[in-house]
Amino acid sequence: PEMINKILPDVIKNSFTYLQKVLPVLVYMGIYLIATILMAKDFDALMKMGEKFIEMQCDRPQIFYIWGHSYEMDYKPDYWVRMEEFCEMISGREDIFYGTNKEVLL
């Protein structure tokens, strides 16, 4: 629970009642939820979560998984710009492994 409080923005923690049931199970399994699908278009939250991920000091590997469809990026003119800002912030770091689904999940 302490790690979740460091990672999850208040908007996620307080807005989704189902997380109250799901989070304890995830914590027990050693999984820490960073975002939900409903947060996909909230780039301010994505940037904050990315910053917190970069600042984390962990003794075991963590995952920051970004999933979506490129066509969704065309909904608003600034989506691509915001995604590029996020990618610039999180890219090129020696302490982060960047991988495909196969490399990371299998």
C-alpha positions as CSV (number, residue, x, y, z in Angstrom):
1,P,0.0,0.0,0.0
2,E,2.8,2.4,0.7
3,M,4.3,2.1,-2.8
4,I,0.8,2.5,-4.3
5,N,0.4,5.8,-2.5
6,K,3.7,7.0,-3.9
7,I,2.8,6.1,-7.5
8,L,-0.9,6.5,-8.0
9,P,-2.2,10.0,-8.5
10,D,-5.0,11.0,-6.2
11,V,-7.4,11.2,-9.1
12,I,-7.1,7.4,-9.7
13,K,-6.9,6.5,-6.0
14,N,-10.1,8.3,-5.2
15,S,-12.2,8.0,-8.3
16,F,-12.6,4.3,-9.0
17,T,-14.3,2.3,-6.2
18,Y,-13.4,-1.0,-7.8
19,L,-9.8,-0.3,-7.1
20,Q,-10.5,-0.6,-3.4
21,K,-11.2,-4.3,-4.0
22,V,-8.6,-4.8,-6.7
23,L,-5.6,-3.1,-5.1
24,P,-5.1,-5.4,-2.1
25,V,-5.0,-8.4,-4.4
26,L,-2.5,-6.7,-6.7
27,V,-0.3,-5.7,-3.8
28,Y,-0.4,-9.3,-2.5
29,M,0.7,-10.4,-5.9
30,G,3.5,-7.9,-6.0
31,I,1.8,-5.8,-8.8
32,Y,1.5,-2.1,-8.5
33,L,-1.0,-0.4,-10.7
34,I,0.0,2.8,-12.3
35,A,-3.0,3.7,-14.4
36,T,-6.2,2.4,-15.8
37,I,-7.5,2.5,-19.4
38,L,-9.7,5.4,-18.4
39,M,-6.7,7.5,-17.9
40,A,-5.4,7.1,-21.4
41,K,-6.1,10.6,-22.6
42,D,-5.0,12.4,-19.5
43,F,-1.5,13.5,-20.5
44,D,-1.0,15.6,-17.4
45,A,-1.5,12.4,-15.3
46,L,0.8,10.5,-17.6
47,M,3.5,13.0,-17.2
48,K,3.2,13.0,-13.4
49,M,3.3,9.2,-13.3
50,G,6.3,9.1,-15.7
51,E,8.1,11.6,-13.4
52,K,7.3,9.5,-10.3
53,F,8.5,6.3,-12.2
54,I,11.8,8.0,-13.1
55,E,12.3,9.1,-9.5
56,M,11.5,5.7,-7.9
57,Q,14.2,3.9,-6.0
58,C,13.4,0.2,-6.1
59,D,15.3,-2.9,-5.2
60,R,13.6,-4.9,-8.0
61,P,12.5,-4.2,-11.5
62,Q,9.3,-2.2,-12.1
63,I,7.2,-1.8,-15.2
64,F,5.6,1.2,-16.8
65,Y,3.4,-0.1,-19.5
66,I,1.9,2.2,-22.1
67,W,-0.8,0.7,-24.2
68,G,-3.1,2.2,-26.8
69,H,-4.0,2.6,-30.4
70,S,-2.4,5.1,-32.7
71,Y,-5.7,6.2,-34.2
72,E,-6.8,7.5,-30.8
73,M,-4.0,10.0,-31.0
74,D,-5.8,11.7,-33.8
75,Y,-8.8,12.7,-31.7
76,K,-7.2,16.0,-30.6
77,P,-4.4,18.0,-32.3
78,D,-2.2,18.1,-29.3
79,Y,-2.2,14.3,-28.5
80,W,0.8,13.5,-30.6
81,V,2.7,16.6,-29.3
82,R,2.0,15.6,-25.7
83,M,3.0,11.9,-26.4
84,E,6.3,13.2,-27.9
85,E,6.9,15.3,-24.8
86,F,6.4,12.2,-22.6
87,C,8.6,10.1,-24.8
88,E,11.4,12.7,-24.7
89,M,11.1,12.8,-20.9
90,I,11.3,9.0,-20.3
91,S,13.7,8.0,-23.2
92,G,17.4,7.6,-23.3
93,R,17.8,6.5,-19.6
94,E,20.4,3.9,-18.8
95,D,18.3,2.7,-15.8
96,I,15.3,1.9,-17.9
97,F,14.9,-1.1,-20.2
98,Y,12.7,-0.4,-23.2
99,G,11.2,-3.5,-24.7
100,T,8.5,-4.9,-26.8
101,N,5.6,-6.9,-25.3
102,K,7.5,-10.1,-26.0
103,E,10.7,-8.9,-24.4
104,V,9.0,-7.5,-21.3
105,L,6.1,-9.9,-20.6
106,L,7.3,-13.3,-21.8
